[in-house]
């Protein structure tokens, strides 16, 4: 499964720039979009910004993603750690 994740544009340098997602900064390509500006929200997939987003839509999507990845009461923290260490055989 592939995900495109909303990120906030921090810097624009021609067809590339820096975005922030959950406190992590990444270099991405803006080749597929026109008129990207600092402060815009974009969907990032495979290292490229593929769509500009309305800021309210981006914030709601980020909130839902955070909610989906936190507070899963049926899975204890030690089970999550164990799941990430296991290699399917």
C-alpha positions in Angstrom: 0.0 0.0 0.0 1.2 3.5 -0.8 0.4 6.6 1.1 0.6 10.3 0.2 1.1 12.3 3.4 0.4 16.0 4.0 3.5 18.1 4.7 4.1 21.8 5.2 6.4 23.6 2.8 9.3 25.3 4.6 11.6 26.2 1.7 11.3 26.4 -2.0 14.3 26.3 -4.4 13.1 26.1 -8.0 11.8 22.5 -8.4 12.9 21.2 -5.0 12.4 22.3 -1.4 12.1 21.3 2.2 8.9 20.1 3.8 8.0 19.2 7.4 6.0 16.2 8.5 5.6 15.5 12.2 8.8 17.4 13.1 10.9 15.7 10.4 12.2 17.7 7.5 12.6 16.2 4.1 13.8 17.3 0.7 11.1 16.8 -2.0 10.6 17.6 -5.6 8.1 20.2 -6.7 8.3 19.2 -10.4 4.7 18.1 -10.6 3.2 21.3 -9.2 3.0 25.0 -10.1 3.2 27.9 -7.7 4.3 26.2 -4.6 5.0 28.7 -1.8 6.4 28.5 1.8 3.5 27.8 4.1 1.6 25.7 1.6 0.5 22.1 2.4 1.3 19.5 -0.1 0.7 15.7 -0.4 4.1 14.0 -0.6 4.5 10.6 -2.2 7.8 8.9 -3.1 9.8 12.1 -2.6 7.6 14.3 -4.8 4.8 16.8 -3.9 1.9 15.6 -6.0 -0.9 17.9 -4.9 -1.5 21.1 -3.0 -4.0 20.9 -0.1 -6.2 23.4 1.7 -4.6 24.0 5.1 -7.8 23.0 7.0 -7.9 19.7 5.0 -4.2 19.1 5.7 -4.6 19.7 9.4 -7.6 17.4 9.6 -5.8 14.6 7.7 -2.8 14.9 10.0 -5.0 14.8 13.1 -6.7 11.6 11.8 -3.4 10.0 11.0 -2.1 10.8 14.5 -5.2 9.5 16.1 -5.0 6.2 14.0 -1.5 5.6 15.1 -1.8 6.3 18.8 -3.8 5.0 21.7 -4.6 1.6 20.4 -5.8 0.0 23.7 -6.0 -3.5 22.4 -2.2 -3.5 21.7 0.2 -3.0 24.6 3.5 -1.1 24.0 5.6 -4.2 24.5 3.6 -6.0 21.8 4.1 -3.1 19.4 7.9 -3.3 19.9 7.9 -7.1 19.5 5.8 -6.8 16.2 8.4 -4.4 14.7 11.3 -6.8 15.6 9.8 -9.9 14.1 10.7 -10.8 10.5 8.1 -12.8 8.6 9.3 -16.2 7.7 
